[in-house]
Amino acid sequence: MLKAIPYRYRVLALLCSLATLTYLDRICISIVGVRVKGEFHLNNEQFGWVLASFALAYALFEIPSGALGDRIGPRAVFIRIVLAWSFFTALTGLATGLMSLIIIRFLFGIGESGTYPNSLIVVSRWFPANETGRALTWVGLGQQIGSAIAPVIIVPLAVSYGWRMPFFVNAAIGIVWVLICAVWFKNFPSEMKNISEEEKQKIESGCRHNKHQHVIPLKYIFRNSTVWSLMFMYFCLQWANYFFVAWMPVYLQEGRHFSEKEAKHVIFFVFVAGMVGLLAGGFTADWFVRKKGLRFGRRFTGMTGIGMCGVLILLTVFIPQNDIAAITLVAANACYGFCVMSSYGVCNDIARNNSGTVTGAMNFFGQAGAFFLAIVFGNIVQATNNFNYPLFVVAFVLLIGFLLWLVIDPLKQLNIPKHIEKVFNTN
């Protein structure tokens, strides 16, 4: 039965599982956040620094990790990433207080950085251009799957064995993934054993990656105005994502007074809705691209997603009923999926062989946004003792991101300067 599945879809399953593991690990600290705060006597400002330390490190190392994947291939980078994050995930379970948590989570962020730029490199090498949208959708789905199953796995483990046990279990799962990647995965279809010549030809003749193009210096990438617009937009978008992933579990329990069991169910449905949003966003974007062109398709889907996400988060502030507020959060994360898929689509549209570097730059700004969200959210709650006030700030930032889509142009590809091209051609 496995032989009937094209090799590129098996590679996609590996990427989807990687994304699942990253978010299973990433959200773990937030789901057990109330327990961690209680044991170490942390206030919301201090816990915000724990969450922010990961985002800061992730941001700082995202561009180098993406550029490294463009140059040496994603396989070696994946192995480094998952080994490092598995080690520091396990180490989180051995933390003894605030400072050890901040240091370990910072190192964990270094370890995990580069996952998505290198996933996009794989998509650009392993999939024809007309399948890119679907492939990116499944990579995005992995994030939501990991976040959705996390409370189902983590809460029972934390209840039965304490908050430290989930980190040890997640680390063990990561080691298994590394072994599979090291033994089976290759950087290019031509390197993979048993792939048919027909599939290899289909991929290589239609993929975004071009063997005759070269990885260009970073300074030339940053001369593209769409790259800058995309980075600032993603900075805004990740305020929403990091609220859902990092602060929402605590918001539900301490701000909305959900029980741990009730919060588990809400978190599950929020991220199931994220899966639906990603699927719908990917197919909707592809449909609009075919019917209205690349520029309109990317912009319309991106603007709709980030705009509706902001509106629904703002509505949550004014809804006193917990069950209705939970529904608006579920809908908000579904809308987030529309925008994130268009964002990664633009990276692939404009970057081609430099997709890892451009995605790394976009994610650098995104994680910078996550860093500020973690700090701002915790400080506002600590100062006002109100979990709703930070959501006003999140909604405002998303409005700015909505407007930035007006100047993002997926048709504006990176250009190699002639003197640089001559240097490449003589090498």
Beta strands, then each sheet from edge to edge (+ up, - down):
end
